[in-house]
Amino acid sequence: MNGTIQILISGLELEPHPEGGYFRETYRSSEEIDEIGLGPKYTGKRNFSTCIYFLLTSHDFSAFHRIKQDEIWHFYDGSPLRLHVITPAGDYSEYLIGRVLDQGQVPQFVVPGGCWFAAEVMNQNSYSLVGCTVSPGFDFKDFELISRKELLGMFPEQAKIIARMTRD
């Protein structure tokens, strides 16, 4: 593994993430929202907001998954990141998260809650270091990692990207 990547993993105290890559939670608000205030799609309380470091290498990808909340991606360092999004209606889009604005990259992007999304590093032999902010705060009760077969059953018209960005 690249020396810079090892330094980031150890220096930021990152751990493997279930969807791929490495992460560490850096912020969880001390205040919470009651279940009544969250609405019917949530069970239990949620913190106002949470934030993580997320490191992805070109040797891995973040597999299609979704959460109930909006998730804001913030670019920090390394290669630009390609984010793949499938809406609940089955529409596919891709977004470039990075800092070269004249090449269509943006340093910050919001994935709407309920969308399926996956990510990959754009440059070979590289990494992308980003931050992800979720509000209401992230809880694994809101996280869904889906099988290739299930996602293909929902969106057969997106077969090519689903096959590439899922594990089975």
C-alpha positions, -999 to +999 in steps of 0.1 A: +000+000+000+012+035-008+031+052+020+009+083+020-022+061+023-007+043+053+002+076+069-034+088+064-049+056+078-027+056+109-025+094+114-063+098+111-070+065+130-092+052+102-108+018+102-123-003+074-158+007+064-185-019+055-191-003+020-154-001+012-126+023+021-117+036+056-134+060+080-135+075+114-163+095+130-149+130+139-181+146+151-214+137+167-235+165+181-243+161+218-279+172+212-306+148+198-338+150+179-367+129+193-383+102+171-415+123+169-396+152+154-379+130+129-410+116+112-421+081+103-390+069+084-369+069+115-370+048+147-354+062+178-336+094+184-308+108+161-281+133+169-285+167+151-255+159+129-225+136+124-193+139+104-166+114+093-133+112+074-136+088+045-106+075+026-109+055-006-081+041-027-080+033-064-077-004-054-112-003-039-146+013-043-175+024-021-203+000-031-238+011-038-256+018-005-281+043+008-291+061+039-323+080+048-306+113+054-289+138+030-252+132+030-228+161+022-194+151+007-165+175+012-132+170-008-100+173+011-070+157-007-058+133-034-075+123-066-109+135-076-137+111-067-165+099-091-198+096-073-225+074-089-261+081-078-294+063-086-325+080-075-355+061-061-371+066-096-341+048-112-325+079-128-287+076-129-262+105-126-225+108-119-207+137-102-170+146-098-159+157-064-126+175-064-111+209-068-106+214-105-137+234-112-131+240-149-131+202-154-166+199-138-155+190-103-171+204-072-155+205-038-188+197-021-218+177-031-251+166-014-264+131-020-302+133-013-315+109+013-330+077-001-307+076-032-284+047-039-248+059-043-213+045-048-179+061-053-146+055-069-112+072-071-107+087-106-068+084-108-049+051-108-026+043-079-041+071-058-066+079-031-093+103-023-097+118+012-131+133+018-154+142+047-191+132+049-216+151+070-250+136+077-280+154+092-300+142+111-269+123+124-259+090+110-270+057+126-264+023+112-302+017+115-304+041+085-277+024+064-286-002+037-259-021+017-277-040-011-267-071-031-261-068-068-290-091-075-315-070-055-303-037-070-304-051-105-340-063-098-350-027-089-331-010-117-323-034-146-317-004-169-287+005-148-271-029-151-237-018-163-229+006-134-246-017-108-224-047-119-193-025-116-201-009-083-215-037-062-199-068-046-214-103-047 
